[in-house]
Amino acid sequence: MVDSNNQYPDYVEKVIELIVSKGQEPIRLDVYITNAIANATRNKVQQAIDDGQVTVDKIPRKGSYKIKPGDTITCVFMRPPPLELLPEQIPLDIIFEDEYLLVINKPAGLVVHPGFGNRYGTLVNAVLWHIGYREAIPLAEFSDENEEEEESLPTDDFLHAVVTNDDMLRPGIVHRLDKDTSGLMVVSKQSSITPHLTKQFADRTVQREYIALAWGIVKKDHDIIENQLAPSPRNRKVFTVVSKGGKMAKTEYKARSRGPFATLLQLKLHTGRTHQIRIHCAHMHHPLIGDASYGGNVIAYSGLQSHIVKAKAQECINSMQRQALHARMLGFQHPITQQQLLFIQPPPSDFISVAELAEIPIPNDLMVTHPTEK
């Protein structure tokens, strides 16, 4: 029985044996091992050597030891155990379902797909249970390089995806929302239609619209932000705007209503980069309320005029324990029926409560629920 609460299970021992070939030139032991073992890093190899977990012909050697043909190198590494996809009975807010796909209103706090620190309790685990799986599905082990990665690439096979090299499992997931972003997602139930949905996202034919609560008074009623995004050199888990060498990102926004210290934004994605809306709002000095990664978990507006207003702003931070971002609209073509589907979901209660605290009225058209065929 898998313990779904144990997100960080004990590492298991893995033994790798290498025999140096006849034509091998003498090079350092640590360099040879790093080059010979897939996904090995120099630091981890050196640590294993320092810990006495590497022997040459059963004798512990230093990293500077020069290997020679015929040497038998034995390496003992501690690795995460193989991942098992465990179907879990997690409630899903299903907006639409047929035999091919699901449209789900994802709550904030639900991780979309398994990763090293989120082996269980994800949307994928819930979907597996929902479609009738009850046994754990064994998968390949994680690469050490991916221990803290949250991003991964989609696979085109819902039931037989495996973890390989730099890609982690995303069965049936053709797009993603950040853990703390709420809103609409489509999930394929059959591997045959996954590529068709994925292509719509790649071709940018999917309608995606968000609403967000941003710090400060956004001056323009309408604007388009277009620039390049790349991983931050200071922290690989966040991204930043760069002048060159990044991926082009384009976000269109409207300022729908304003309060004393914050603005309600309606945003349309023209591209789908990681954290795109969060980065773009922070870049224009209006980070999203509650967004700890991009400066929104503190009062990010200097124009507060009274202690009362400051107290309300602080209350917003205390109440919004996530970024104030909601995916309200999702439209796409059904891969089988070819019908154009459109779904709209109003924001959840925590978003509405913070808008009220910030004295920002939410227009009626942003509060409707609208699942329909166009």
N, C-alpha and C positions, 0 to 999 in steps of 0.2 A: 504494500500500500504506500503510495506516494504522499508525503507530508506537504500539502499545498502551502503551508505557512513557512516552510523552510526554503527561502529564496536563495540562500547561500549555503548549499550543502557542502559537507566536507570534501576536500580535494582527494582524488585517488591517485595511486602511484602508477606511472607509466614508464616502462623500461624500453629504451631504444638502443639497439646494438649496431654499430657501424664498423665495417672492416675496410681499412685503407687499401686502395688498389695499388697495383704494382707500379704504375706510372706516376703516382702522386708525388709532387714536389714537397719538400719539408716546409710546412708552415705552422704557425701557432695552433695549438689545440683548440683554443676558444674560437679562433677564426674558422677553422675547419668545421667545427660543430655548427656554428651559426650558419654557414653556407650549406651544410648538408641536410639540415632539418628544416622542413617547411614551417614558416611562421616563427622560427626561433629568433630571439633578439640577443644581441651581444650582452646586454645587462643580465638577462635571465640565465644565459649560459654561464657567465662568470659567477653568478650567485650559486648556481648548482655546483660549479667547480670548487668554490670556496667552502661550500657545505659538505664536500666530500662525496657528492653524488655522481661524480664522473671518474671512471677508472680507465686506464690503458693497460690491457693485459692483466686486469684485476689489481693494478697498483694505482692509487690516487696520484694524479699529476696536477701541476699548476697550469694555468692558462697559457703560460709562456712556453710550455713544453712543445718541442718541434716533433710533429708526427712523422712516421716513416712507413713505407709500404709493409703491409702485413699486420700492422697494429690493429688490435680489436678494442674498440672504444665502446664502453658501456655507459649509458646516460640514464639516470633516474630522475624523472621530472614529476612534479605534482601538478595535475591537471584537474579542471572541473569535471565531474562525472558526466556521462552522456545525458543529453537532454531528453526528457520524455514529455510529449505533449499530452497533458492530462485533461480530458473533457471534464468541465466543472459546471455545476448547476448554478450559474450566476445569472440573475435576472437581466433581461434585455428589453429595452424600450423599442419595440419593433413598429416602425411606421408603415412599412410595406413589405410584403413577402409573396413570392411565388416559388415554383420549383427550381428557379434558376438563381435567384439573388435575394438579398435582404437589404432593406434600408433601415438603418438604426439611428436613433437619437442617443449618441454616446454621452454619458454623464462625465463631468469633470472628475478626475482622479482615477479613471479607468485607463490602464495602459493598453495600447492597441495590440501589440504582438510580443511574444516572448523575447527576452534578452537575458544577459547574464544575471542581472539583479532582479529580473521579473520573469522567473521561470513559470510561475503560475498566476492565476487570478487575472488573466488578460482577456481582451475581447475575443481573441482566437480560441482560448480555452472555453469560453462561454458559447461560441458559435458551434464548436465541435459537439458539445452536449446537445445544443438545440437541434442539430440536424441528425442526431441519433447515435452518436458514438459514445461508448461507455468505457472502453479500454484505452489505456495509455498507449500512445504511438511512439515507439523508440526512434530517436534520431541521432545523427552524428554528434560528436562532442564539439564543444566550443573551441575555437582558436583562442589562445591566450591573448592575442592582439585585440580581441573584441570584448574583453571583460567589462569594460565600462561604456561600451558603445550603446547608444539608444537608437541610432539610425540603422536601417538595413534596406536591402533592395527587394522588390517583390519577386516571387517565383511565379511560374505559370502552371503549377500543379498544386491543387489544394490539399490533396491527401498524401502525396509522396515527396514533398519538399524536404530537403535536408540542409543541414548547416555545413557550409563548405567555405574554407578560406575566410574572406572578408564579408561574406553574406550570411546573415542570420535569417531564421525562418520567418516568413510572412505568408502563411497559406491563406489564399482567398482574399487577401488584403491588397486592393489595387491602389489605395491612397491611404493617407494616415492623418490623424489629428494628434497634436501633442497631448500628453497625459492630462494636463490641466486645462485643455480647451474642450468645451462642450459642443455638441451639435451633430449634424447629419453626416453619415458615412454610408457608402454602399459596399457590400461584401458579396463576393460570388460564392455560390453554393456548389457549383460544378466547375471542374478544372477547364472544361472546354470553352467556357465563356470568359474566363479570366483574362486572356490576351485581348479580347475585344473591348472589355472595359478599360484595361490598362492603356490601350491605344488611344481611347478617347481622351484620357488625361494627358497622354503624351502629345496628342495633336491639339490640345487646348480647346476642345469643343464642349467640354463640360462647363455648365454654369455653376459658379461657386461664389457665394456672397456671405460676408460675415458682418457682425456688429461688434463694437468694442467700446469700452470706456477708457478714454485717454486723459492723462494729466494735462492741465492747462487749458487755455482758450485757443483752440485752433482757429486761426484768422480766416483762412480761405474756406469758402463754402464747398468748393470742388477743386480737386487737383489730381494729378497723376505723378507718382513717384517711380522713377526708372533709373536703376543703377546696377552695379555688380556686387554680388555678395560672395564672401569666402569665409572659411573657418578663421576664428580669431587666433592670432599667434600666441596670445596669452592663455587662452582656454579653449581647447578643442571641442568642448561641448556647446559653445556659442559661436555665433557668426557676426560678421561686421561688414560694413560697406567698404569697398576697395575701388581704387581708380582703374586697376587693370588686373587681369589674371583670375577674376572670379566668374560666377555665372550670372547672366543678366536676369534681373527680377523687375517685375512691373506690377504696381498696385495702384488702383484707382479708388479714391475715397470721396465721400460727401460728409460734411459736418451737418448732422441732422438736428441736433439741439445742444445747447450750452448751458452750463451751470456756473456757479461762482468760481469754481476751480477745476472743472473737468468738462470734457466734450464727448458727446455720443457720436461715434463714427459709423458709417455704413461703408463697407469696403468690398471691392470686387477684385478677385485675383485674375490677372492676365497670365501669370506664370505661377508655378507651385513650388517655390524653393522652401527649404527647411526654415522655420521660424520667420518666414518672409514678412508677414504683417507686423509681428513684434519688433523686428529689426527696423523696418521702415518707420514705424511710429517713434521708436527711440531715436532714430537718426534725425527726425525733424523736431527733436526735443519735446516730444509728447509721448513718453512711454506709457504702456497700458497699466492701469491701476492693478496692483498686486503682482506684477511681473518681476520676480526676484532676479531673473537672469539678465534683464535689460534695464534695470534701474527703476522699476515701478513699484517696488515694495517699500519705498519711502515717499514722503511728500515731495513730488517732483515738479513743484510750481511755486515760484517765489512771490506771486502776487496776492498772497493771502493778507487781508486787511484787518482781521479781527481775531481775537482768541476763540470766539464761537465758531468761526469758519475753519480755523485751524483744527479745532476739536472734531469737527465733522469730517475733515479730510483724514485725520488720524483714525477716526472710527471706520472710514471706508477701508483703510489698510487692514485694520483689525478684523473686519467682516469678510474681506475678499482674500481668502487664503490661496489664491491662484491668479493667473492673468485673466482680466475681464474681457474674454474673447469667446464668441459663440458663432459657430457655423450654422447660419439660419437658412440658407438656400442651397439646394443641390438639384441640378438638372442634367439629364443624360439620355442617350438613346438606348432603349432596351436591346441587348444583343440578339435576341431571338425574335421578338415581335416587331422590332424596328420602331415601336412607338416612342415618342419623345415624352419622358417622364419629368415631372417637376415636383419637388417637395420643399415645403417651407415650415420651419419650426421656430416658435418664439423662444426667447431666452429663458433660462431656468431661474428659479427663485432667488438664488444668491446674486445674480446679475441684476435682477429687478430691484432687490433691496438696496444694493449699493447705488444704483441710479437714483433711487428715492433719497438716500442719504446725501448724495451729491447735488440734489435739487435739479436733476436732469430729467425732464419729461421724455418718455419713450413714445414716439408717434404711433398712432393706432395701426398704421400699415405694417409696422415692424412687430406687432403683437399677434398677427393672424396665424392660423395654422392652415396650410393649403397643400394637401396631397392631391394631385390631379394629373390628368393627361392633357398635354397642350394640343 
